[in-house]
């Protein structure tokens, strides 16, 4: 785990202060903690961090200001990791969030912050260029999309492995979670790669997750 420079945007003061405390206790530096999307963009422009953590909904309209700010930041600073926090499962945000996969990206429910270790691990994965989607978001999307397109080719176990991949887990972590061998996980991952329409020249693990998450409900 490396120490990260982080810019935080959250309009709820108590949550914002709580997030600052969690991140700084973990050894990270919060270079700016702001309450609206405009201030977020200014803070990043002034001193680009390793990771931005932002709420989806912020003043003035409490719609998708944070998400639009994240998209603007990604366009100007493609290497900055983006972690978006949402109060509810709203997968309509996912296509825009995942449209650019050049840097790390995460979509987490705010409840995940209470699971401090998991939250910090997610921030680390995004900083390292990974894609992390909240387990509850993945669970709900999987329940809606199980029979959709090429995903219908996956077995139940392969779908389960794909869900864990979307959460950012490595093969050893997936093996531990499912109580199977790493060799079994590698076989399932290989089957997933073979069944989904992926570019052989790209990162197939990232493509597999994004192919699934970007599909319309």
C-alpha positions in Angstrom: 0.0 0.0 0.0 1.4 3.4 -1.0 0.6 6.8 0.4 -1.8 8.6 -2.0 -2.7 12.2 -2.6 -6.5 12.4 -2.7 -9.0 15.1 -3.5 -12.4 14.5 -1.9 -15.8 16.0 -2.8 -18.8 15.4 -0.6 -21.4 18.0 0.3 -22.5 16.3 3.6 -20.1 17.8 6.2 -20.1 14.9 8.6 -19.4 12.3 5.9 -16.7 14.5 4.4 -14.9 14.8 7.7 -15.3 11.1 8.4 -13.8 10.2 5.0 -10.9 12.6 5.6 -10.2 10.9 9.0 -10.4 7.4 7.5 -8.0 8.3 4.6 -5.5 10.2 6.7 -5.4 7.4 9.4 -4.5 5.0 6.6 -1.5 7.2 5.7 -3.0 9.1 2.7 -2.9 12.8 2.3 -6.2 14.6 1.5 -4.9 17.6 -0.4 -8.5 19.1 -0.7 -11.9 18.3 0.8 -14.7 20.3 -0.9 -18.4 20.4 -0.9 -19.4 21.0 -4.6 -18.4 19.9 -8.1 -17.0 23.3 -9.2 -14.6 23.3 -6.3 -13.6 19.7 -7.1 -12.6 20.6 -10.6 -10.6 23.7 -9.4 -8.8 21.7 -6.7 -7.7 19.0 -9.2 -6.7 21.6 -11.8 -4.5 23.3 -9.1 -2.8 20.1 -7.8 -3.7 16.8 -9.7 -3.9 14.0 -7.1 -3.5 10.3 -7.4 -7.2 9.7 -6.8 -10.4 11.7 -6.7 -13.3 10.5 -4.5 -16.6 12.2 -5.3 -20.2 11.9 -4.5 -22.5 11.6 -7.6 -25.0 14.1 -6.4 -23.9 17.5 -5.2 -25.0 21.1 -5.1 -26.6 23.0 -6.7 -29.1 20.6 -8.3 -28.2 17.3 -6.5 -28.4 15.3 -9.7 -25.2 14.1 -11.4 -22.8 17.1 -10.8 -20.1 14.9 -9.2 -20.2 12.4 -12.1 -20.0 15.2 -14.7 -17.0 16.7 -12.8 -15.4 13.3 -12.7 -15.8 12.9 -16.5 -14.2 16.4 -17.0 -11.3 15.5 -14.7 -10.8 12.2 -16.5 -10.6 14.0 -19.8 -8.0 16.5 -18.6 -6.1 14.1 -16.3 -6.5 10.5 -17.7 -4.1 9.0 -15.2 -6.1 10.2 -12.1 -8.1 7.4 -10.4 -11.8 8.2 -10.0 -13.9 6.7 -7.1 -17.6 7.7 -7.3 -19.8 7.3 -4.3 -23.6 6.8 -4.6 -26.3 6.6 -2.1 -28.3 4.1 -4.2 -27.7 1.5 -6.9 -28.1 3.5 -10.0 -26.5 1.7 -12.8 -27.5 4.4 -15.3 -24.3 6.1 -14.1 -22.0 3.2 -15.0 -21.7 3.7 -18.8 -20.5 7.3 -18.4 -18.2 6.4 -15.6 -16.6 3.5 -17.4 -16.5 5.1 -20.8 -12.8 5.8 -20.4 -10.8 2.9 -19.0 -7.4 4.6 -19.3 -7.2 5.0 -15.5 -8.5 3.4 -12.4 -12.2 3.7 -11.7 -14.5 2.7 -8.9 -18.2 2.9 -8.2 -19.1 2.3 -4.6 -22.2 2.7 -2.5 -21.8 5.0 0.5 -22.5 2.2 2.8 -19.2 0.7 1.8 -17.4 3.4 3.6 -18.5 1.8 6.8 -16.5 -1.3 5.8 -13.2 0.6 6.3 -10.8 -2.1 5.2 -12.7 -2.9 2.1 -13.1 0.8 1.2 -9.4 1.5 1.6 -8.6 -1.6 -0.5 -10.9 -0.3 -3.2 -9.1 3.1 -3.2 -5.8 1.3 -3.5 -7.0 -0.8 -6.4 -8.3 2.3 -8.3 -5.0 4.1 -7.7 -3.2 1.1 -9.2 -5.4 1.4 -12.4 -8.0 -1.2 -11.5 -11.8 -1.2 -11.9 -13.8 -1.7 -8.7 -17.6 -1.9 -8.6 -19.5 -2.3 -5.3 -20.5 -5.9 -4.6 -24.2 -4.9 -4.1 -24.2 -3.1 -7.5 -22.7 -6.2 -9.1 -25.2 -8.5 -7.4 -28.2 -6.4 -8.6 -26.9 -6.1 -12.1 -26.2 -9.8 -12.4 -29.7 -10.6 -11.3 -31.1 -8.4 -14.0 -28.8 -9.4 -16.8 -28.2 -13.1 -16.4 -29.9 -13.9 -19.7 -28.5 -11.0 -21.7 -26.5 -11.5 -24.9 -23.1 -13.2 -24.7 -23.4 -13.3 -20.9 -26.0 -16.0 -21.4 -23.1 -18.3 -22.5 -21.5 -18.2 -19.0 -22.2 -20.9 -16.5 -23.4 -20.0 -13.0 -19.9 -20.4 -11.6 -18.3 -18.3 -14.4 -20.9 -15.6 -13.7 -19.9 -15.7 -10.1 -16.3 -15.4 -11.0 -17.0 -12.5 -13.3 -18.9 -10.7 -10.5 -15.9 -11.1 -8.2 -13.6 -9.8 -11.0 -15.8 -6.7 -11.2 -15.3 -6.1 -7.5 -11.5 -5.9 -8.2 -10.5 -9.3 -6.7 -7.4 -11.1 -8.0 -7.4 -14.8 -8.8 -6.0 -15.8 -5.4 -8.7 -13.7 -3.7 -11.5 -15.2 -5.8 -10.2 -18.7 -5.0 -10.3 -17.9 -1.3 -13.8 -16.4 -1.6 -15.2 -19.4 -3.5 -13.2 -22.1 -1.6 -11.7 -23.5 -4.8 -8.1 -23.8 -6.1 -6.4 -21.0 -8.1 -6.1 -23.4 -11.0 -9.9 -23.7 -11.0 -10.3 -19.9 -11.0 -7.8 -19.6 -13.9 -9.9 -22.1 -15.8 -13.1 -20.2 -15.2 -11.4 -16.9 -16.2 -10.1 -18.5 -19.4 -13.6 -19.7 -20.2 -15.0 -16.2 -19.6 -12.4 -14.7 -22.0 -13.2 -17.3 -24.6 -17.0 -16.8 -24.4 -17.1 -13.0 -24.4 -16.3 -10.8 -27.5 -12.9 -9.4 -26.4 -10.0 -7.7 -28.2 -7.1 -10.1 -27.9 -4.6 -7.2 -28.0 -6.2 -5.5 -24.9 -6.3 -6.3 -21.2 -8.9 -9.1 -21.4 -9.6 -9.0 -17.6 -10.6 -5.3 -17.7 -12.5 -5.8 -21.0 -14.5 -8.7 -19.6 -15.7 -6.6 -16.6 -16.4 -3.6 -18.8 -18.2 -5.7 -21.5 -20.6 -6.9 -18.8 -21.1 -3.6 -16.9 -21.6 -1.5 -20.0 -24.5 -3.7 -21.3 -27.9 -2.0 -21.1 -30.5 -3.4 -18.8 
